[in-house]
Amino acid sequence: MLEISFRPLTPITGAEVEGVDLAADLQPAVVARLREALLRHKVLVFRNQPMDDARQVALTDAFGGATAAHPITNGLPDAPAVLRTALSEDRPGLVESEAGLGNPLRGTAPRRLRTEWHVDSTFVANPNAITILRGVEIPPTGGDTLFANLEALYTGLSSSLRGYLDTLQAIHSRHDPSPSPRFDGKASGPFVALHPLVRVHPETGVRSLLVSAVFLQAIRGLKPRESTALLDFLLDELAGRDEIHARVRWEQDTLVMWDNRSVAHAGPVDGLMFQEERIVHRTTVVGDLPCGPNGFVSRALMGDLFEALA
Ligand SMILES: [Fe+2]
């Protein structure tokens, strides 16, 4: 049996894993050990793991079955489970416009800080259980990924507020104006899903807040100002409570695996502060329908489930 060790990144979130070669050691006992560690640490960081896309997909399958690359965006032509993200293509979208006098009557909506904090694909009813990201081209510095422990986010609130949040559901959606057709012929949106605001982890039974600054639109049954105020508070907690955060610095051939049912993430947060390219390849493990403390089960209001590749 391999000697696998885990060096925590923080007391509650993340660990660097040593003693495993993911391109070679995928025996069931190793996968079981890593899965157990993933439930505990929520983010696992593996260094020096050179592999190709096929091996990344095999790794993803070993953890429960790879989905298509993304519910909206196509994967690579020869690897439909792999989503390639190149920062050079995303940088133009990172530039935020400034208020000016060119059109002073047009309102400038206030934006929250850290608007990129999210849980992957919550606009579908069954967001992926696990996300796997592999560093393919990594700059010398910059491009880190931040993680937030959603269980600690929940337990840090008062029991009175937790009791109220336990009863709520939230609407998550995404509608891209003109997405490219999907290779597999499935519809690429619009997507709307109704999720419990607090989810019970299907493997550990631990509660966490299912919040996202990106896809979560409103709390069901609240008046718009109530919903906005509550979400602003929860997202301020998510982004502002440093003690629930962990930060992963990438290297070439670093592979990061996270439990998308218990952490939110953000990044790269500093893409405009360096010039170099940053390319990562993402795969995702199929997820189940989140369930709330009161038994409410997520459901799709629009769009398909995010299912395993056939
Ligand atoms: Fe993400």
Residues whose N, C-alpha, C, O or C-beta is under 5 A from the ligand:
A	BS01	LIG	D120
